[in-house]
Amino acid sequence: MPDLSLGQQTLWWLYRFAPDSAAYNDADAVLVAPGLDPAALRDAVSALVARHGQLGSTFVDRDGRPWRVPGPPARPPLVVREVPGTGDDALHELVRRAAVEPLALETEGPCRFTLFRRENDGVLLLVNHHLASDAISQGIVWRDLMAAYTAALTGTEPDWPPLSATYDDYLARETALVTGPGADAHAAYWRGIADGAATLALPTDRPRPASQGLRGAARHRTVPGEPVRVAAAAAGVTPFAVLTGTFQALLHRYTGEPDFLIGCPVSVRRTRALREVVGFLVNTTLLRARFTQDTTFADAMRAAQRSLTASLPHAAYPFALYNDRRPGGEPLYRVAITMVGAAPRTEQTFLHHRVRPVPVPHLAGQCDLNAQVMPAPGGALELTLRYDVDLFDAATVDRLAEHFLLLLDTACTSPDTPVARAALTTSAELDALLAYGM
């Protein structure tokens, strides 16, 4: 039986710890009008999971070690649900609930498609467990599914790009990395980043439970993209460094911590051969932030850029190998930020169908707070804040998002402002204070 990567092994143990959690459900959904043909879709899904071995496998524990079992799972990966007469709101609620249904990796495998059929349209929901997928993989799966569906309707072969590698090739690369002559230098780099830095802990609405519940939700905001790009060009950094430096500034203002770590998941598709591989090709890196009373937003941006650049040669070294718990069981990080470079999701046409994205919950509750940034239509950016519902109320996360946008405006328009002296009161909060006579 094929082995699992070190990152997959971590996700397997998290799954065994909380098998009913949806924290690692990577879900996407689209509304398709007119509706899809169920027979052609079933053939397309079967072809898809045969092409991508991670999706067509199950995962089991043998003698205390996880393994992947190639071959079709016991349950078919496509479920068709007839929902005639269901209104839009009720349909979206059905889809939302299905998106957070846990996957049984031992029997069902890591992939599930559900087609909700109405008279003239339907919603197709894809749920992949993160153990076998990532953001880039999701895009590959949708593209290959549509090609296979077209082929099933026309009686032709799917127009797929050739696969020049498999996930097993990635496993071989990882093994060479962790056993090679540079492994000690990679480990030393990451331990040097972590040594002496605090594990950031945001103020919470409720006491932290004894064990993590892996239950989450998400809040969304649109971020103007052009000011970020202009500020990045002026500072000589990337837009992600502007966002990361500002996010770290917000965390510093919320906690008062002068020296702390956050996580930063990154893609490890380092070669052209892995471009078409579907699987978990992500590793968590650490970013260290340091603030003084005089640190400006420009300083924070440039420090974030230096951290991101310095980490690149070490980014593929598995986080699992240096993720040592601290005294008292503290993890190295509780807050993370990432940027997903996927194209903005907009309404499209496919064959004679109109296809529109349907928002569904996914990947929420993995840590206290995770900020994800991705492109949005019109050059904007979409900020998604995923949070642990055992710790935070939605209103608290909404307020944090508004404070982030407030600081981001300052960072873009007045980058030489010291972070410690930047205004952190929104106009709505100021109005509320004035109404109380404060």
Helices and strands as residue ranges (DSSP letters): H 6-17, E 25-33, H 38-51, E 57-62, E 65-70, E 78-82, H 88-99, E 111-117, E 122-129, G 130-132, H 135-154, H 167-179, H 183-194, E 198-199, E 216-223, H 225-235, H 239-255, E 259-267, G 272-274, E 282-290, H 297-311, G 312-314, G 319-321, G 327-329, E 335-339, E 348-350, E 353-357, E 369-375, G 377-379, E 381-388, H 394-413, G 419-421, H 427-435
